[in-house]
């Protein structure tokens, strides 16, 4: 399944806001995000209420991803680390969260090992297939399993978006997951107050 048309449409819609000195977040009023009930990398049950009062930098992917997920997470967490150095008080207000779209393979011990490779504060979340499907729908994330003849195992096609949500759980902005660390840090600092 090709997600490029969907993502291109989303980017164009958001780009219409322009690079002017925005005071209102670009995703203000968007119907993205909401309640979820999942399990973290330590096997603890968590919900959206667990993170109330903290900004949430959220990325959906899977640990067996051979290419984009590790690269995106590396860049996002390098940006987060840059913010920790330049403005630790701002960084402390953010919960970086990785949500798996592959609950069949991404059990808590697998997630724990994976997220620890990117940053000690990165939180990994998983759940049952129904919980992941409901969460993905709530966050406007599209994913599907891809199996090909001759392929050992399977891949997961999924949207590549890093969202920033406010302490109240409302969407704020899409964070560039392919930018340099300082640019990611600056974008986070722009919206985290």
N, C-alpha and C positions, 0 to 999 in steps of 0.2 A: 504494500500500500504506500503510495507516494503522498507525503504530508507537505511537500513544498508549496502547492497551491494554497493550502490552508494557512501556512505560516507566512507566505508572501502577502496574502490578503490581510492577515492580522498586522503585519509590519506596515503595510501601506495605510491601513486604517489608523494606526497609532502615529505614523509619520505625518499624517495630516495635521496633527497638533502643532508641528513645527518645532524648531530648536529654540524658539524664543525663551525668554526668562519666565518659565512657567512657575506659577505659584501653586496651581492645583496639580496634583499628581496625574500623569497621563492615563492611569487606569482607574481614576476616581469614578465611582458609579458602575464600573464593570461588574457583571455577574460572574465573577471568578472567585473560587474559594468558598469556604463554609465548613460546616461540621465534618469531622472525620473521627474514626476510632481505629487505631492501628496498634502495632507492637514495635518497640524500639529494639536496637541492636543488643540490648541486655535482657530482652524477653519481657520487659515491663509494658503493660497496657498504657497507651497514651491516647489523648484526644486533642482536638483543637484547643480545648480549654487549658491543656497543659502549658501552652505557650502564650497564654494571655499576658499582656504587659510587655511582651518582647516582639521586636520586629522579626519576621521570618523570611529568610532567603531560601527559596524552595526550588529544587530541581528534581525531575522525575527521570529515572533511567533504570539500569540493571547491572549487576556486578559482572556478568559474563559478557558484557558489551565489548567487542573487540576493538572499537575505535573511538567513537564520539564521546561516550560517557566519561571515560577516564581523562580525556583531553579537556573536556568542558569542566569537569570537577577540579582538575589541577589548576586551571586558570581561575575559576571562581574562588577557590580556596587560597590561591596566591594573592588575589585581590583582597580577600578577607584578612589574610596575614599582613598585607601592606597597611590596611586600615588599623589593625591591632598595633602596629608600630607607630603610625602617625597620630592616631587618636584612639587610644585604648578604651576610653569611656564610651565612645560611640560604638566601637566593635562589640563591647560587652553587652550592648542592648540588642544584638542580633543573634538569633538562633539559626545557624545554617543547617538545612535539612535536606537529606537525600531520600526520596521515596521510590521504592522499587516497583517496577511494573511487571516483575517476574516472580510472583510469590511461590511458584513451584520450586524454584532453586534458591531463591534468596531468603533463607531462614535467618533468624537472628545471629547465630555464630558466623555465618558467611558475611552478613552485613557488617558485623563488628570488625572483622579483619579488613574488609574493604574500606570502610570509611576512615579507619585509623591510618590508612596509607596516605590520606589527603590532608587531614588536619585533626588534632585531638578533640576539637569541639564540634566536628561534623557529626550530626545525628542521623542514623540510618533507620528508616521505618519500613515495615512490611506488614503483611496481614494475610487473611484468606483471599482467595480469588475474588469473592464477592465484595470484600472490604476494599480491595485495591480498585476494582471496577467502579465502585461507588465514589471513591476518593478521586480517581482520575476524571470521572464525569464532572464532579463538583469543581475541579480545578481546570476544566477545559483541556485536558490532556488526552490525546489519542494514542492508542497503542494496539498492536496486534502481534500474534505469534507468526513467525515465518519458518516453514519447513520446506526444504527442497530435496528432490531426489538425490541420493548420494551424500547428503549432508549428515554428519554425525551431530546429533543434538538439534538445536534450533536457535534462531535469533529472534529478537524482539524489535519490531519497528515501533518507534515512538516519537512524539513531538519533542523538540529540543528548545525548551524555554526555561529561563531562570526568572522566577517571579520574586518580587519583594512585597510582603504584606506588612501592614502596620500592627501595632500592639493590640488593636481591636479586631484583627483578622481581616481587615478590608484591604483590597488590592491597591498597590501604590504604583509600581512600575515594573517593566521588564528590564532585567539587568543584563548587559551584554556579556555573554559567556565566552566570547572569542576575543575580548579586548586584552590589553596589557594590564598587569596587576594594579598599577597606579590609576588607570582609567576606571577600573572596576571599583577600586576603593573610593575614588572621587564620586562616582555615581551613587554608591551606598551612602556616603556622607551627605550627599545632596538631599537625600530624602529622610534619613534617620535623624530625628530631632530629639 
